[in-house]
Amino acid sequence: MSAKGWALFAALCVIWGIPYLLIKVAVAHVTPATLVFCRTAVGALLLLPVAAARGDLRQALARWPSVLAFTVVEMGVPWLFLSDAERQLPSSLVGLVIAAVPSVAAILAALVGHERLDARRGAGLLVGFAGVAAMLGLGSAAGSARAFAELGLVVVGYAAAPLIVARRLSDVPSLGVVALSLGACAVGYLPAAIVQAPSHVPPLAALASLAVLGVVCTAAAFLVAFALIAEAGPVRATVVTYVNPAVAAVLGATVLGERLTVGMLAGFALVLLGSVGATRRAPAEPAPG
């Protein structure tokens, strides 16, 4: 990978590693629905003009049913549940569990016939899920069953969204899909954001967290992701999924003072090992078209 590719990769690892910290700060003062609205509205305001100017928005509008499905699975449901789960769980734990996304994606890809799930990948899945169990059960902070269930749905959503893109939107410019999705999600959450608006102005830390989530972790992050895919290819770009949870854990421990337990660290290592095994193709196996 080129120097430019490595720079984009490092930037995306950090950009997609800090949302967990920012969400933890913001949901102490605004509701999860308000947070999702603010994040998507800011991102849409920045990306919609760019997508429209490039002509990408028109192509995405022509495929609006699939874009709407992607919006619900990638943003609408996961971002709400992720924010709600962080009201009870440490941001570091949440970030580490998200590392299970590639393993779940491998299962979903096998179920829809997109890829084959052989014994080697099956073993990787077992190792990965053992890691999740270790993170949630061996000394991790206590949380309600609802928060853990929400986190599970977040992982499934993040894993399913790329399949929708691959099967329904692969020929549509990514920027148009993301910009339209952000706009649709913001419109969908607008009523809830109005009803649940805070009775007083949130503190500066919460406002700054919402701003950074929208500008950096959403709008800029997608632009960096597109540039990384163009520079290094889609396969290498997915490796960022293995790194940003570690960034989330470090930030949670150093900034918020969250405790990193042995179970969390050991579980994260198992999740990474399992994800690599579950997603790596055999040498003779061709990549899906």
CORUR-V629362 format. One record per residue. SS is DSSP state (H for helix, E for strand, - for the rest). Layout:
BEGIN
SS ; SS
END
This chain:
BEGIN
- ; - ; H ; H ; H ; H ; H ; H ; H ; H ; H ; H ; H ; H ; H ; - ; - ; - ; H ; H ; H ; H ; H ; H ; H ; H ; - ; - ; - ; - ; - ; H ; H ; H ; H ; H ; H ; H ; H ; H ; H ; H ; H ; H ; H ; H ; H ; H ; H ; H ; H ; H ; H ; H ; - ; H ; H ; H ; H ; H ; H ; - ; - ; H ; H ; H ; H ; H ; H ; H ; H ; H ; H ; H ; H ; H ; - ; H ; H ; H ; H ; H ; H ; H ; H ; - ; - ; - ; - ; - ; H ; H ; H ; H ; H ; H ; H ; H ; H ; H ; H ; H ; H ; H ; H ; H ; H ; H ; H ; H ; H ; - ; - ; - ; - ; - ; - ; - ; H ; H ; H ; H ; H ; H ; H ; H ; H ; H ; H ; H ; H ; H ; H ; H ; H ; H ; H ; - ; - ; - ; - ; - ; - ; - ; H ; H ; H ; H ; H ; H ; H ; H ; H ; H ; H ; H ; H ; H ; H ; H ; H ; H ; H ; H ; H ; H ; H ; H ; - ; - ; - ; - ; - ; H ; H ; H ; H ; H ; H ; H ; H ; H ; H ; H ; H ; H ; H ; H ; H ; H ; H ; H ; H ; H ; H ; - ; - ; - ; - ; - ; - ; - ; - ; H ; H ; H ; H ; H ; H ; H ; H ; H ; H ; H ; H ; H ; H ; H ; H ; H ; H ; H ; H ; H ; H ; H ; H ; H ; H ; H ; H ; H ; - ; H ; H ; H ; H ; - ; - ; H ; H ; H ; H ; H ; H ; H ; H ; H ; H ; H ; H ; H ; H ; H ; H ; - ; - ; - ; - ; - ; - ; H ; H ; H ; H ; H ; H ; H ; H ; H ; H ; H ; H ; H ; H ; H ; H ; H ; H ; - ; - ; - ; - ; - ; - ; - ; - ; - ; -
END
